[in-house]
Amino acid sequence: MEKNPYNIKLVAVDMDGTFARTDYTYDRPRFKVALSRMNEAGCRFVVASGNQYYQLRSLFPGYHHELSFVAENGALVKDKEDVLFSADISQEAITATLELLKEHPEVKNVMCGLESAYCERGTVSDAFFELTNKYYHKLKWVDDFSQVEDKILKFAPTVPVEKTEMYCDLFREKLNGFLVPTGSGHGSVDLIVPNCHKASGLERLVQRWGITPEQCVSFGDGGNDLEMLAYCGRGYAMENAPDNVKEAAD
């Protein structure tokens, strides 16, 4: 029997609502066996998520260095220990985004940098900070976002769930040319550099490894998985995915 009859060279998984349970656990012994079989077959495993790299890495203790990561919705791409790409939002775009968000105090904002993520005192509660800390293992309080000295990868505003579409439209219109919104469900929105998404992250790995999109398989459940599902030769939507994601999948 062939070790890799379908010639699949890359398997990319979203984490929240896809690979991991709601408490971020998964069947680790089973995954270890699967990863070993993938390695034997020359197939790479890629974690593709909107979450912070440090948080994703912590989910694979002991062997994160064997994996590749498309983190922060494509704003940071790592092949094992090598950084292939890191977004760097311009100061002009940062200023425009912060000014827009100040006009909407109900929106709770997280600024995501290469070294850490940041919450601004007085704009979000301690409870919000604690909740966010589950998704960002490196998270700091700052008195003012303008004081942050870091390479900024993206913004992660949380909006009222029922207003998600309205805010995505607003961000698209007001930040046109600077940043684009992508939603991952439950009122979570990421503001990312245009043309920077999970598929662009996978494309960087595909080019590095000399493989093709047709040799890739991806699994996802949210709006931020649409490009990835379309890019890969085979895309799987989870049962819990909304209709537009299921339609984008094979």
ABEGO torsion letter per residue (X at the ends): XBABAAGBABBBBBABGBABBAAGBBBAAAAAAAAAAAAAAGBBBBBBBABBAAAAAAABBGAAAABBBBBGGGABBBBEABBABBBBBBAAAAAAAAAAAAABAABBBBBBBAABBBBBBGABBAAAAAAAAAABABBBBBABAAABBBBBABBBBBBBAAAAAAAAAAAAAAABGABBBBBAEGGBBBBBBBGBBAAAAAAAAAAAAGBBAAABBBBBABAAAAAAAAABABBBBBAABBAAAAAABX
